[in-house]
Amino acid sequence: MSNWLGKWSKLAASAAAVCLSAWVGSAAQAAEISVIATAGPMPELMGALVPMFERASGNKVTIKFQAVPQTLSQLKEGAAADLLIADAEQMENFAKAGVVAQGAPTKIMLSRVGLAVKQGAPKPDISSPDALKAALAAAKTVGYSQGASGQHFATVIQRLGLTDTLKPKSVIVQGKPVGAAVAAGEAEIGIQQVAELMPVPGIDLVGPLPPDLQKIIVYEAAPAAKAKEADAAAALIKFISTDAGVAVLKQKGMSPP
């Protein structure tokens, strides 16, 4: 009897080992995740987060950064994507077009609009709406983009009653970060998302706009409607909210939602 039990135990252990080996092999199989994100601060931020996620998960991530109209066009033509990342307003456009999976997208980070000057230049007081108004009025040139931060700044100009004052000295920056125009002397003051200003060499970040004139830009992520690696995409979303992910957000000028 003991001999039979011994043989049975060995067979059972062997079968269990085979099953466990097969499960581990399946789980360890790396997924290849295709991500499409808007530009702005995303290349800098995701450039830091993606390698960390790949090391932690064993998955591989292919990511490209482009404008929403281009992404919509490609997805409608059948382009592959597992995860989409954009600000909340643009994510709504994705949802209306039916290119994201059903269900609410996940808020992954918050971004604020800030102001910068050329490195070494005096930093103006922007701690209150009146102080910001005085700083903008005194500047020889003011640079901003046509993106989310620039669109918000246009409303700030109106609220401060500076539309006529700033019109002749506004520099609309295209094709490069606003900070690069400030560093090159093309604009004395630059306004853009803090996370976009921080990595630019040759400028000093003065700080975020005062709370009464601030815009919190919410970035969201959602699996694509035709995602082949929806679970792995969800894992990447979750990784951004881990302690390691949040540390990177803060280092890059963002904050968790």
Buried (B, 14 or more C-beta within 10 A) or exposed (E): EEEEEEEEEEEEEEEEEEEEEEEEEEEEEEBEBBBBBBEBBBBBBBBBBBEBBBEEBEBBBEBBBEEBEEBBEBBEEEBBBBBBBBBBEBBBBBBEBEBBBEEEBBBBBBBBBBBBBBEEBEBBEBEEBEEBBBBBBEBEBBBBBEBBBBEBBBEBBEEBEBEEBBEEBBBEBEEEBBBBBBBEEBBBBBBBBBBBBBBBEBBBBBBBBBEEBBBBBBBBBBBBBBBBBBEBBBBBBBBBBEEEBBEBBEEBBBBEB
